[in-house]
Amino acid sequence: MKYFSVFVVFYAGVLFVHAESDETRPDYWVKIASGHDCKTILTTLALASQLDEKLTVEKCGLVDLQCKEFYLNPFVDSAMFQLHDVAEEDNTYVIEVYCYNAPGRLAYGRNTSFVEFLMDSELNEITSVQLRTVNFFQNFSAIAEFDWSFGAYYQSAAAR
């Protein structure tokens, strides 16, 4: 009976640890916008022009992209983004886009491309520090290799 009591207390502790908020887990991703809403968020950001410059280098400027989905994860992997400190209001965002290099002509074939970066939780500003976290990926394989948690989420969402 004593061992059973110890087991029950131990098991309750394990459940408590696993009951932590989903938002603190690196694999907690949610879709927050699609289509036109997705692009509106991007184009109305403070410093959107600097984001556009970074994406234009990748043949995917804000004017020439079609935003498919916008994803959010409140967890920020500072090691992945090579940051010493992360602001409390920062979240990790991924946008899935179609890049065009001419009207009707996709820049990277039929594949969607992905952009991952940090931004504030209010979706109204991308700062100069956050601009340094912008990573462009021509296809899903590239982002899945960089960010395993997003890759796993995206594949599981596609399987549904």
DSSP file (Angstrom, degrees, kcal/mol; ACC not computed):
  #  RESIDUE AA STRUCTURE BP1 BP2  ACC     N-H-->O    O-->H-N    N-H-->O    O-->H-N    TCO  KAPPA ALPHA  PHI   PSI    X-CA   Y-CA   Z-CA
    1    1 A M     >        0   0    0      0, 0.0     4,-2.3     0, 0.0     5,-0.2   0.000 360.0 360.0 360.0 -38.4    0.0    0.0    0.0
    2    2 A K  H  >  +     0   0    0      1,-0.2     4,-2.2     2,-0.2     5,-0.2   0.916 360.0  48.5 -61.9 -42.8    2.9    2.3    0.8
    3    3 A Y  H  > S+     0   0    0      1,-0.2     4,-2.5     2,-0.2    -1,-0.2   0.872 109.0  53.6 -65.5 -36.2    4.4    1.8   -2.7
    4    4 A F  H  > S+     0   0    0      2,-0.2     4,-2.6     1,-0.2    -1,-0.2   0.917 108.5  49.4 -63.8 -42.8    1.0    2.5   -4.2
    5    5 A S  H  X S+     0   0    0     -4,-2.3     4,-2.4     2,-0.2    -2,-0.2   0.908 111.5  49.0 -62.5 -42.8    0.7    5.8   -2.4
    6    6 A V  H  X S+     0   0    0     -4,-2.2     4,-2.6     1,-0.2    -1,-0.2   0.913 111.6  49.9 -62.5 -42.5    4.2    6.8   -3.5
    7    7 A F  H  X S+     0   0    0     -4,-2.5     4,-3.1     2,-0.2    -2,-0.2   0.921 110.1  49.9 -61.9 -45.2    3.3    5.8   -7.1
    8    8 A V  H  X S+     0   0    0     -4,-2.6     4,-2.4     2,-0.2    -2,-0.2   0.915 112.7  46.6 -62.2 -43.7    0.1    7.9   -7.0
    9    9 A V  H  X S+     0   0    0     -4,-2.4     4,-2.0     2,-0.2    -1,-0.2   0.922 114.4  47.9 -64.1 -43.6    1.9   10.9   -5.6
   10   10 A F  H  X S+     0   0    0     -4,-2.6     4,-2.2     2,-0.2    -2,-0.2   0.928 112.3  48.9 -61.8 -46.2    4.7   10.5   -8.3
   11   11 A Y  H  X S+     0   0    0     -4,-3.1     4,-2.5     1,-0.2    -2,-0.2   0.888 109.0  52.7 -63.0 -40.4    2.1   10.1  -11.1
   12   12 A A  H  X S+     0   0    0     -4,-2.4     4,-2.2     1,-0.2    -1,-0.2   0.893 108.7  51.2 -62.3 -39.2    0.2   13.2   -9.9
   13   13 A G  H  X S+     0   0    0     -4,-2.0     4,-2.2     2,-0.2    -2,-0.2   0.902 109.1  50.1 -63.3 -41.5    3.5   15.1  -10.0
   14   14 A V  H  X S+     0   0    0     -4,-2.2     4,-2.3     1,-0.2    -2,-0.2   0.923 110.5  49.5 -63.1 -44.3    4.1   13.9  -13.6
   15   15 A L  H  X S+     0   0    0     -4,-2.5     4,-1.0     1,-0.2    -1,-0.2   0.888 109.3  52.8 -62.2 -38.5    0.6   15.0  -14.6
   16   16 A F  H  < S+     0   0    0     -4,-2.2     3,-0.5     1,-0.2    -1,-0.2   0.921 109.4  48.1 -62.9 -44.0    1.2   18.4  -13.1
   17   17 A V  H >< S+     0   0    0     -4,-2.2     3,-1.1     1,-0.2    -2,-0.2   0.901 113.7  47.2 -63.4 -40.9    4.4   18.9  -15.0
   18   18 A H  H 3< S+     0   0    0     -4,-2.3    -1,-0.2     1,-0.2    -2,-0.2   0.622  98.7  71.0 -77.4 -11.7    2.7   17.8  -18.3
   19   19 A A  T 3< S+     0   0    0     -4,-1.0    -1,-0.2    -3,-0.5    -2,-0.2   0.341  70.7 130.7 -85.7   8.4   -0.3   20.1  -17.6
   20   20 A E  S <  S-     0   0    0     -3,-1.1     5,-0.1     1,-0.2    -3,-0.0  -0.163  75.8 -73.9 -57.0 157.8    1.9   23.1  -18.2
   21   21 A S    >   -     0   0    0      1,-0.2     3,-1.7     2,-0.1     4,-0.2  -0.256  35.1-133.7 -55.7 134.9    0.4   25.6  -20.6
   22   22 A D  G >  S+     0   0    0      1,-0.3     3,-1.9     2,-0.2     6,-0.2   0.829 102.1  70.1 -56.8 -31.5    0.5   24.5  -24.2
   23   23 A E  G 3  S+     0   0    0      1,-0.3    -1,-0.3    51,-0.1    -2,-0.1   0.613  92.0  56.8 -68.1 -11.5    1.8   27.9  -25.1
   24   24 A T  G <  S+     0   0    0     -3,-1.7    -1,-0.3    51,-0.1    -2,-0.2   0.435  88.0  95.5 -96.9   1.1    5.1   27.3  -23.5
   25   25 A R  S X  S-     0   0    0     -3,-1.9     3,-1.4    -4,-0.2    50,-0.3  -0.706  75.6-134.4 -92.9 142.3    5.8   24.2  -25.6
   26   26 A P  T 3  S+     0   0    0      0, 0.0    -1,-0.1     0, 0.0    51,-0.1   0.690 104.1  57.0 -68.2 -15.7    7.9   24.5  -28.7
   27   27 A D  T 3  S+     0   0    0     -5,-0.1     2,-1.1   125,-0.0    -4,-0.1   0.198  74.7 113.2-100.7  17.7    5.5   22.4  -30.7
   28   28 A Y    <   +     0   0    0     -3,-1.4     2,-0.4    -6,-0.2    47,-0.3  -0.765  40.8 161.1 -91.9  97.5    2.4   24.6  -30.0
   29   29 A W        -     0   0    0     -2,-1.1     2,-0.3    44,-0.1    44,-0.2  -0.919  14.5-178.5-117.8 143.5    1.5   26.1  -33.4
   30   30 A V  E     -A   72   0A   0     42,-2.1    42,-2.7    -2,-0.4     2,-0.5  -0.994  29.7-120.9-138.5 146.2   -1.8   27.6  -34.5
   31   31 A K  E     +A   71   0A   0     -2,-0.3    40,-0.3    40,-0.2     3,-0.1  -0.751  30.9 175.2 -83.3 127.0   -3.0   29.1  -37.8
   32   32 A I  E     +     0   0A   0     38,-3.1     2,-0.3    -2,-0.5    39,-0.2   0.615  58.8   7.4-110.5 -16.1   -4.0   32.7  -37.2
   33   33 A A  E     -A   70   0A   0     37,-1.3    37,-2.3     4,-0.0     2,-0.3  -0.991  55.2-160.3-161.5 158.1   -4.8   34.0  -40.7
   34   34 A S  E >>  -A   69   0A   0     -2,-0.3     3,-1.2    35,-0.2     4,-0.9  -0.960  54.7 -24.1-138.5 156.9   -5.3   32.9  -44.3
   35   35 A G  H 3> S+     0   0    0     33,-1.8     4,-1.8    -2,-0.3     3,-0.3  -0.085 126.9   7.7  50.8-125.1   -5.3   34.5  -47.7
   36   36 A H  H 3> S+     0   0    0      1,-0.2     4,-2.4     2,-0.2    -1,-0.3   0.868 130.3  54.9 -61.3 -40.3   -6.1   38.2  -47.8
   37   37 A D  H <> S+     0   0    0     -3,-1.2     4,-1.9     1,-0.2    -1,-0.2   0.889 106.6  53.3 -60.5 -38.4   -6.1   38.6  -44.0
   38   38 A C  H  X S+     0   0    0     -4,-0.9     4,-1.6    -3,-0.3    -1,-0.2   0.937 111.3  43.8 -61.7 -48.8   -2.6   37.1  -44.0
   39   39 A K  H  X S+     0   0    0     -4,-1.8     4,-2.5    28,-0.2    -2,-0.2   0.863 108.7  58.3 -68.4 -35.5   -1.2   39.6  -46.5
   40   40 A T  H  X S+     0   0    0     -4,-2.4     4,-1.4     1,-0.2    -1,-0.2   0.911 104.2  51.9 -60.4 -42.8   -3.0   42.5  -44.8
   41   41 A I  H  < S+     0   0    0     -4,-1.9     4,-0.4     1,-0.2     3,-0.3   0.933 112.1  46.6 -58.3 -46.4   -1.1   41.8  -41.6
   42   42 A L  H >< S+     0   0    0     -4,-1.6     3,-0.9     1,-0.2    -2,-0.2   0.906 112.8  47.0 -64.7 -43.1    2.2   41.8  -43.4
   43   43 A T  H 3< S+     0   0    0     -4,-2.5    -1,-0.2     1,-0.2    -2,-0.2   0.677 110.1  52.6 -78.4 -16.1    1.7   45.0  -45.4
   44   44 A T  T 3< S+     0   0    0     -4,-1.4    -1,-0.2    -3,-0.3    -2,-0.2   0.393  82.6 117.2 -99.1   3.9    0.4   47.0  -42.4
   45   45 A L  S X  S-     0   0    0     -3,-0.9     3,-1.5    -4,-0.4     2,-0.2  -0.380  75.5-108.5 -68.1 145.5    3.4   46.3  -40.1
   46   46 A A  B 3  S+e  125   0B   0     78,-1.6    80,-1.5     1,-0.3    -1,-0.1  -0.588 112.6  21.9 -65.3 139.5    5.6   49.1  -39.0
   47   47 A L  T >> S+     0   0    0     -2,-0.2     4,-1.7    78,-0.1     3,-0.5   0.691  80.5 141.9  68.7  22.2    8.9   48.5  -40.9
   48   48 A A  H <>  +     0   0    0     -3,-1.5     4,-2.7     1,-0.2     5,-0.2   0.838  66.4  61.4 -59.5 -31.6    7.0   46.5  -43.5
   49   49 A S  H 3> S+     0   0    0      2,-0.2     4,-2.0     1,-0.2    -1,-0.2   0.879 103.2  48.4 -65.2 -36.6    9.3   48.1  -46.1
   50   50 A Q  H <> S+     0   0    0     -3,-0.5     4,-2.0     2,-0.2    -1,-0.2   0.885 111.5  49.8 -69.6 -37.8   12.4   46.6  -44.5
   51   51 A L  H  X S+     0   0    0     -4,-1.7     4,-2.3     1,-0.2    -2,-0.2   0.918 109.6  52.4 -63.0 -42.6   10.7   43.2  -44.4
   52   52 A D  H  X S+     0   0    0     -4,-2.7     4,-2.7     1,-0.2    -2,-0.2   0.900 106.3  53.4 -59.5 -42.2    9.8   43.7  -48.1
   53   53 A E  H  X S+     0   0    0     -4,-2.0     4,-1.5     1,-0.2    -1,-0.2   0.920 109.6  48.1 -60.0 -44.1   13.5   44.4  -48.9
   54   54 A K  H  X S+     0   0    0     -4,-2.0     4,-0.6     1,-0.2    -1,-0.2   0.907 115.4  44.5 -63.7 -41.2   14.6   41.2  -47.2
   55   55 A L  H ><>S+     0   0    0     -4,-2.3     5,-2.3     1,-0.2     3,-0.6   0.832 106.1  60.2 -74.3 -32.0   11.9   39.2  -49.1
   56   56 A T  H ><5S+     0   0    0     -4,-2.7     3,-2.0     4,-0.3     5,-0.2   0.874  97.9  59.5 -63.2 -36.7   12.6   40.9  -52.5
   57   57 A V  H 3<5S+     0   0    0     -4,-1.5    -1,-0.2     1,-0.3    -2,-0.2   0.831 105.8  49.6 -57.6 -31.9   16.2   39.6  -52.3
   58   58 A E  T <<5S-     0   0    0     -4,-0.6    -1,-0.3    -3,-0.6    -2,-0.2   0.238 123.5-107.2 -91.4  13.0   14.7   36.1  -52.2
   59   59 A K  T < 5S+     0   0    0     -3,-2.0    -3,-0.2     1,-0.1    48,-0.1   0.874  98.0  99.9  62.2  39.7   12.5   36.9  -55.2
   60   60 A C      < +     0   0    0     -5,-2.3    -4,-0.3    -8,-0.2    -3,-0.1  -0.214  48.4 170.9-149.9  49.7    9.4   37.1  -53.0
   61   61 A G    >   -     0   0    0     -5,-0.2     3,-0.6    39,-0.2     4,-0.4  -0.169  48.2-106.1 -62.7 159.6    8.6   40.8  -52.3
   62   62 A L  G >  S+     0   0    0      1,-0.3     3,-0.7     2,-0.2    -1,-0.1   0.829 120.3  52.5 -58.0 -34.4    5.4   41.7  -50.5
   63   63 A V  G 3  S+     0   0    0      1,-0.2    -1,-0.3     3,-0.0    -2,-0.0   0.869 113.6  43.4 -68.4 -35.6    3.9   43.0  -53.7
   64   64 A D  G <  S+     0   0    0     -3,-0.6    36,-2.0    36,-0.1     2,-0.3   0.227  97.8  89.8 -99.7  13.6    4.6   39.8  -55.6
   65   65 A L  E <   - B   0  99A   0     -3,-0.7     2,-0.6    -4,-0.4    34,-0.2  -0.815  60.2-147.1-112.2 154.3    3.6   37.2  -53.1
   66   66 A Q  E     - B   0  98A   0     32,-2.8    32,-2.5    -2,-0.3     2,-0.5  -0.971  22.0-140.4-113.8 115.1    0.4   35.5  -52.4
   67   67 A C  E     + B   0  97A   0     -2,-0.6   -28,-0.2    30,-0.2    30,-0.2  -0.636  25.2 173.9 -80.8 122.7    0.0   34.8  -48.7
   68   68 A K  E     -     0   0A   0     28,-3.0   -33,-1.8    -2,-0.5     2,-0.3   0.908  62.0  -3.6 -93.0 -54.1   -1.6   31.4  -48.1
   69   69 A E  E     -AB  34  96A   0     27,-1.4    27,-2.7   -35,-0.2     2,-0.4  -0.974  51.7-150.8-143.1 153.6   -1.4   30.9  -44.3
   70   70 A F  E     -AB  33  95A   0    -37,-2.3   -38,-3.1    -2,-0.3   -37,-1.3  -0.995  20.7-168.3-127.3 122.9    0.0   32.7  -41.2
   71   71 A Y  E     -AB  31  94A   0     23,-3.4    23,-1.7    -2,-0.4     2,-0.4  -0.823   3.7-159.4-116.8 152.1    1.1   30.6  -38.2
   72   72 A L  E     +AB  30  93A   0    -42,-2.7   -42,-2.1    -2,-0.3    21,-0.2  -0.978  13.0 178.6-131.9 141.7    1.9   31.5  -34.7
   73   73 A N  E     - B   0  92A   0     19,-2.5    19,-3.1    -2,-0.4   -44,-0.1  -0.938  18.3-154.8-137.6 118.8    3.9   29.9  -31.9
   74   74 A P  S    S+     0   0    0      0, 0.0     2,-0.3     0, 0.0   -45,-0.1   0.671  74.0  91.3 -67.2 -14.3    4.3   31.8  -28.6
   75   75 A F        -     0   0    0    -47,-0.3     2,-0.5   -50,-0.3    17,-0.3  -0.654  63.7-159.6 -81.9 134.8    7.4   29.9  -27.8
   76   76 A V        -     0   0    0     -2,-0.3     2,-1.2    15,-0.1     3,-0.1  -0.970   9.1-149.9-117.0 120.1   10.7   31.5  -29.1
   77   77 A D     >  -     0   0    0     -2,-0.5     4,-1.8     1,-0.2     5,-0.2  -0.745  12.8-172.1 -87.4  96.1   13.7   29.2  -29.5
   78   78 A S  T  4>S+     0   0    0     -2,-1.2     5,-2.9     1,-0.2     4,-0.4   0.828  82.4  54.3 -63.1 -32.0   16.5   31.7  -28.8
   79   79 A A  T >45S+     0   0    0      3,-0.2     3,-0.8     2,-0.2    -1,-0.2   0.915 106.4  51.3 -67.1 -41.9   19.2   29.2  -29.9
   80   80 A M  T 345S+     0   0    0      1,-0.3    -2,-0.2    -3,-0.2    -1,-0.2   0.892 117.3  38.9 -62.4 -39.5   17.5   28.6  -33.2
   81   81 A F  T 3<5S-     0   0    0     -4,-1.8    -1,-0.3     2,-0.1    -2,-0.2   0.408 111.0-123.6 -90.9   2.1   17.4   32.4  -33.9
   82   82 A Q  T < 5 +     0   0    0     -3,-0.8     2,-0.4    -4,-0.4    -3,-0.2   0.930  58.9 148.0  55.3  52.8   20.8   32.9  -32.3
   83   83 A L      < -     0   0    0     -5,-2.9    -1,-0.2     1,-0.1     3,-0.1  -0.916  44.8-157.1-117.2 143.1   19.6   35.5  -29.8
   84   84 A H  S    S+     0   0    0     -2,-0.4     2,-0.3     1,-0.2    -1,-0.1   0.885  84.8  21.3 -80.7 -42.8   20.9   36.1  -26.3
   85   85 A D        -     0   0    0     -7,-0.1     2,-0.4     2,-0.0    -1,-0.2  -0.944  65.8-157.6-128.0 148.0   17.7   37.7  -25.0
   86   86 A V        -     0   0    0     -2,-0.3     2,-0.1    -3,-0.1   -10,-0.0  -0.991  24.9-119.9-125.4 132.3   14.1   37.4  -26.2
   87   87 A A    >   -     0   0    0     -2,-0.4     3,-1.7     1,-0.1    -2,-0.0  -0.421  22.4-123.8 -68.3 144.3   11.5   40.1  -25.4
   88   88 A E  T 3  S+     0   0    0      1,-0.3    -1,-0.1    -2,-0.1    -2,-0.0   0.826 110.3  54.1 -59.0 -33.1    8.5   38.7  -23.5
   89   89 A E  T 3  S+     0   0    0      2,-0.0    32,-1.6    31,-0.0    -1,-0.3   0.499  86.3 109.9 -83.1  -2.1    6.1   40.0  -26.1
   90   90 A D  E <   - C   0 120A   0     -3,-1.7     2,-0.3    30,-0.2    30,-0.2  -0.487  43.0-179.7 -76.3 142.7    7.9   38.2  -29.0
   91   91 A N  E     - C   0 119A   0     28,-2.5    28,-1.8    -2,-0.2     2,-0.5  -0.890  30.7-110.6-129.7 163.3    6.3   35.2  -30.7
   92   92 A T  E     -BC  73 118A   0    -19,-3.1   -19,-2.5   -17,-0.3     2,-0.4  -0.844  36.9-171.3 -95.7 133.4    7.5   33.0  -33.6
   93   93 A Y  E     -BC  72 117A   0     24,-3.1    24,-2.3    -2,-0.5     2,-0.4  -0.950  12.2-169.7-126.0 145.6    5.6   33.4  -36.8
   94   94 A V  E     -BC  71 116A   0    -23,-1.7   -23,-3.4    -2,-0.4     2,-0.5  -0.999   5.5-164.1-130.4 131.1    5.7   31.5  -40.1
   95   95 A I  E     -BC  70 115A   0     20,-2.5    20,-2.1    -2,-0.4     2,-0.6  -0.953   9.4-149.4-113.1 138.0    4.0   32.6  -43.2
   96   96 A E  E     +BC  69 114A   0    -27,-2.7   -28,-3.0    -2,-0.5   -27,-1.4  -0.923  31.1 170.5-104.0 124.7    3.4   30.2  -46.1
   97   97 A V  E     -BC  67 113A   0     16,-2.7    16,-3.4    -2,-0.6     2,-0.5  -0.902  39.1-131.4-136.4 157.7    3.5   32.0  -49.4
   98   98 A Y  E     -B   66   0A   0    -32,-2.5   -32,-2.8    -2,-0.3     2,-0.4  -0.965  31.1-149.0-103.3 127.1    3.5   31.6  -53.2
   99   99 A C  E     -B   65   0A   0     -2,-0.5     8,-3.3   -34,-0.2     9,-0.6  -0.841  10.2-163.3-101.1 133.3    6.2   33.8  -54.7
  100  100 A Y  E     -F  106   0C   0    -36,-2.0     6,-0.2    -2,-0.4   -39,-0.2  -0.936  19.6-175.8-116.1 136.9    5.8   35.3  -58.1
  101  101 A N  E    S+     0   0C   0      4,-2.2     5,-0.1    -2,-0.4    -1,-0.1   0.443  83.2   6.4-105.9  -3.3    8.5   36.7  -60.4
  102  102 A A  E >  S-F  105   0C   0      3,-1.0     3,-2.6   -38,-0.1    -1,-0.3  -0.939 105.9 -65.2-163.6 159.1    6.0   37.8  -63.0
  103  103 A P  T 3  S-     0   0    0      0, 0.0     3,-0.1     0, 0.0   -39,-0.0  -0.302 123.4  -1.4 -54.4 122.9    2.3   37.8  -63.3
  104  104 A G  T 3  S+     0   0    0      1,-0.1     2,-0.6    -2,-0.1    -4,-0.0   0.458 109.4 109.5  77.5   0.5    1.1   34.2  -63.2
  105  105 A R  E <   -F  102   0C   0     -3,-2.6    -4,-2.2     3,-0.0    -3,-1.0  -0.916  61.7-142.6-117.1 109.9    4.6   32.8  -63.0
  106  106 A L  E >   -F  100   0C   0     -2,-0.6     3,-0.7    -6,-0.2    -6,-0.3  -0.437   4.6-144.8 -70.7 138.8    5.7   31.3  -59.8
  107  107 A A  T 3  S+     0   0    0     -8,-3.3    -7,-0.1     1,-0.2    -1,-0.1   0.813  95.8  30.7 -73.3 -31.0    9.3   31.9  -58.7
  108  108 A Y  T >  S-     0   0    0     -9,-0.6     3,-0.9     1,-0.5    -1,-0.2  -0.216 112.2-104.1-125.2  43.3    9.8   28.4  -57.1
  109  109 A G  T <  S-     0   0    0     -3,-0.7    -1,-0.5     1,-0.2   -10,-0.1  -0.306  73.8 -36.1  69.5-155.5    7.6   26.1  -59.1
  110  110 A R  T 3  S+     0   0    0     -3,-0.1    -1,-0.2    -4,-0.1     2,-0.1   0.521 108.9 107.3 -82.0  -4.3    4.3   24.9  -57.6
  111  111 A N    <   -     0   0    0     -3,-0.9     2,-0.2     1,-0.1    -3,-0.2  -0.423  69.3-125.8 -74.8 146.8    5.7   24.7  -54.1
  112  112 A T        -     0   0    0    -14,-0.1    28,-0.2    -2,-0.1     2,-0.2  -0.618  23.1-140.8 -82.0 153.8    4.9   27.2  -51.4
  113  113 A S  E     -C   97   0A   0    -16,-3.4   -16,-2.7    -2,-0.2     2,-0.4  -0.667  11.3-139.6-107.6 168.6    7.7   29.0  -49.7
  114  114 A F  E     -CD  96 137A   0     23,-2.8    23,-3.1    -2,-0.2     2,-0.4  -0.976  10.4-164.4-134.7 144.3    8.0   29.8  -46.0
  115  115 A V  E     -CD  95 136A   0    -20,-2.1   -20,-2.5    -2,-0.4     2,-0.4  -0.997  11.0-170.3-127.2 125.8    9.2   32.8  -44.0
  116  116 A E  E     +CD  94 135A   0     19,-2.6    19,-2.7    -2,-0.4     2,-0.3  -0.953  21.3 137.1-119.2 137.4    9.9   32.4  -40.3
  117  117 A F  E     -C   93   0A   0    -24,-2.3   -24,-3.1    -2,-0.4     2,-0.3  -0.972  47.8 -98.6-163.9 170.1   10.6   35.3  -38.0
  118  118 A L  E     +C   92   0A   0     12,-0.6     2,-0.3    -2,-0.3   -26,-0.2  -0.780  41.8 161.4 -99.4 147.6   10.0   36.9  -34.6
  119  119 A M  E     -C   91   0A   0    -28,-1.8   -28,-2.5    -2,-0.3     7,-0.2  -0.974  43.1 -82.7-158.2 161.3    7.4   39.6  -34.1
  120  120 A D  E >   -C   90   0A   0      5,-1.2     3,-1.5    -2,-0.3   -30,-0.2  -0.273  39.9-115.3 -69.2 158.4    5.5   41.2  -31.3
  121  121 A S  T 3  S+     0   0    0    -32,-1.6    -1,-0.1     1,-0.3   -31,-0.1   0.632 110.9  64.8 -71.4 -13.8    2.3   39.5  -30.1
  122  122 A E  T 3  S-     0   0    0    -33,-0.1    -1,-0.3     3,-0.1    -2,-0.0   0.546  98.0-135.2 -85.3  -7.3    0.1   42.5  -31.2
  123  123 A L  S <  S+     0   0    0     -3,-1.5    -2,-0.1     2,-0.2     3,-0.1   0.808  76.9 104.6  58.9  32.7    1.0   41.9  -34.9
  124  124 A N  S    S+     0   0    0      1,-0.3   -78,-1.6   -79,-0.1     2,-0.3   0.513  74.0  32.3-118.9  -6.1    1.6   45.6  -35.4
  125  125 A E  B     -e   46   0B   0    -80,-0.2    -5,-1.2    -5,-0.1     2,-0.5  -0.994  45.6-164.0-153.9 140.9    5.4   46.0  -35.5
  126  126 A I        -     0   0    0    -80,-1.5    -7,-0.1    -2,-0.3   -75,-0.1  -0.986  30.1-148.6-121.4 119.6    8.5   44.2  -36.6
  127  127 A T     >  -     0   0    0     -2,-0.5     4,-2.2     1,-0.1     5,-0.1  -0.248  27.3-103.8 -84.0 170.9   11.5   45.8  -35.0
  128  128 A S  H  > S+     0   0    0      1,-0.2     4,-0.9     2,-0.2    -1,-0.1   0.863 124.0  51.1 -63.5 -35.0   15.0   46.1  -36.4
  129  129 A V  H >4 S+     0   0    0      1,-0.2     3,-0.7     2,-0.2     4,-0.3   0.924 110.6  48.5 -66.4 -43.5   16.2   43.3  -34.0
  130  130 A Q  H >4 S+     0   0    0      1,-0.2     3,-1.8     2,-0.2   -12,-0.6   0.833 101.2  64.8 -66.2 -31.8   13.3   41.1  -35.2
  131  131 A L  H >< S+     0   0    0     -4,-2.2     3,-1.4     1,-0.3    -1,-0.2   0.832  93.4  62.0 -59.8 -30.7   14.1   41.8  -38.8
  132  132 A R  T << S+     0   0    0     -4,-0.9    -1,-0.3    -3,-0.7    -2,-0.2   0.654  97.1  59.7 -69.5 -13.3   17.4   40.0  -38.2
  133  133 A T  T <  S+     0   0    0     -3,-1.8     2,-0.3    -4,-0.3    -1,-0.2   0.469  74.4 122.1 -92.2  -1.6   15.5   36.8  -37.4
  134  134 A V    <   -     0   0    0     -3,-1.4     2,-0.4    -4,-0.3   -17,-0.2  -0.461  38.9-177.7 -67.8 122.8   13.8   36.7  -40.8
  135  135 A N  E     -D  116   0A   0    -19,-2.7   -19,-2.6    -2,-0.3     2,-0.4  -0.989  11.3-154.7-123.9 128.5   14.6   33.3  -42.5
  136  136 A F  E     -D  115   0A   0     -2,-0.4     2,-0.4   -21,-0.2   -21,-0.2  -0.857   8.4-171.6-105.0 136.8   13.3   32.5  -46.0
  137  137 A F  E     -D  114   0A   0    -23,-3.1   -23,-2.8    -2,-0.4     6,-0.0  -0.992  18.5-151.0-129.9 125.2   12.8   28.9  -47.1
  138  138 A Q  S    S+     0   0    0     -2,-0.4     2,-0.3   -25,-0.2    -1,-0.1   0.751  78.9   5.4 -67.0 -23.4   12.1   28.0  -50.8
  139  139 A N  S  > S-     0   0    0    -26,-0.1     4,-1.5   -25,-0.1     3,-0.3  -0.928  81.3 -93.4-153.4 174.8   10.1   24.9  -49.8
  140  140 A F  H  > S+     0   0    0     -2,-0.3     4,-2.7   -28,-0.2     5,-0.2   0.884 116.2  59.7 -63.5 -40.6    8.8   22.8  -46.9
  141  141 A S  H  > S+     0   0    0      1,-0.2     4,-1.6     2,-0.2    -1,-0.2   0.884 104.4  51.5 -56.9 -39.4   11.8   20.6  -46.7
  142  142 A A  H  > S+     0   0    0     -3,-0.3     4,-1.4     2,-0.2    -1,-0.2   0.916 113.3  42.0 -67.2 -43.6   14.1   23.5  -46.0
  143  143 A I  H  X S+     0   0    0     -4,-1.5     4,-3.5     1,-0.2     8,-0.3   0.880 111.2  56.4 -72.4 -34.8   11.9   24.9  -43.1
  144  144 A A  H  < S+     0   0    0     -4,-2.7    -1,-0.2     1,-0.2    -2,-0.2   0.844 107.7  49.3 -64.2 -32.3   11.3   21.5  -41.7
  145  145 A E  H  < S+     0   0    0     -4,-1.6     3,-0.3    -5,-0.2    -1,-0.2   0.862 116.7  41.6 -72.0 -36.3   15.1   21.0  -41.4
  146  146 A F  H  < S+     0   0    0     -4,-1.4     2,-0.5     1,-0.3    -2,-0.2   0.913 128.5  26.1 -76.1 -45.2   15.5   24.4  -39.7
  147  147 A D     X  -     0   0    0     -4,-3.5     4,-2.2     1,-0.1     3,-0.3  -0.844  63.8-177.4-127.2  92.8   12.5   24.2  -37.4
  148  148 A W  H  > S+     0   0    0     -2,-0.5     4,-2.4    -3,-0.3     5,-0.2   0.821  82.1  57.7 -60.8 -33.4   11.5   20.6  -36.5
  149  149 A S  H  > S+     0   0    0      2,-0.2     4,-2.2     1,-0.2    -1,-0.2   0.912 109.2  43.8 -68.8 -40.6    8.5   21.7  -34.4
  150  150 A F  H  > S+     0   0    0     -3,-0.3     4,-3.1     2,-0.2     5,-0.3   0.921 112.6  53.7 -67.9 -41.5    6.9   23.6  -37.3
  151  151 A G  H  X S+     0   0    0     -4,-2.2     4,-2.2    -8,-0.3    -2,-0.2   0.915 110.8  45.7 -57.2 -44.9    7.7   20.8  -39.7
  152  152 A A  H  X S+     0   0    0     -4,-2.4     4,-2.2     2,-0.2    -1,-0.2   0.917 114.5  48.0 -65.8 -43.7    6.0   18.3  -37.4
  153  153 A Y  H  X S+     0   0    0     -4,-2.2     4,-2.6    -5,-0.2     5,-0.2   0.944 112.1  49.0 -61.1 -48.2    3.0   20.5  -36.9
  154  154 A Y  H  X S+     0   0    0     -4,-3.1     4,-2.2     1,-0.2    -2,-0.2   0.907 112.4  47.5 -61.8 -44.0    2.6   21.3  -40.6
  155  155 A Q  H  X S+     0   0    0     -4,-2.2     4,-1.5    -5,-0.3    -1,-0.2   0.906 113.2  47.9 -65.0 -40.4    2.8   17.6  -41.6
  156  156 A S  H  X S+     0   0    0     -4,-2.2     4,-0.7     1,-0.2    -2,-0.2   0.880 112.0  49.8 -69.3 -35.9    0.3   16.6  -39.0
  157  157 A A  H >< S+     0   0    0     -4,-2.6     3,-0.6     1,-0.2    -1,-0.2   0.879 110.4  50.6 -67.5 -37.3   -2.1   19.4  -40.0
  158  158 A A  H 3< S+     0   0    0     -4,-2.2    -1,-0.2     1,-0.2    -2,-0.2   0.800 104.7  58.1 -69.4 -28.7   -1.8   18.3  -43.6
  159  159 A A  H 3<        0   0    0     -4,-1.5    -1,-0.2     1,-0.2    -2,-0.2   0.699 360.0 360.0 -75.6 -18.2   -2.6   14.7  -42.7
  160  160 A R    <<        0   0    0     -4,-0.7    -1,-0.2    -3,-0.6    -2,-0.2   0.483 360.0 360.0 -75.6 360.0   -5.9   15.7  -41.2
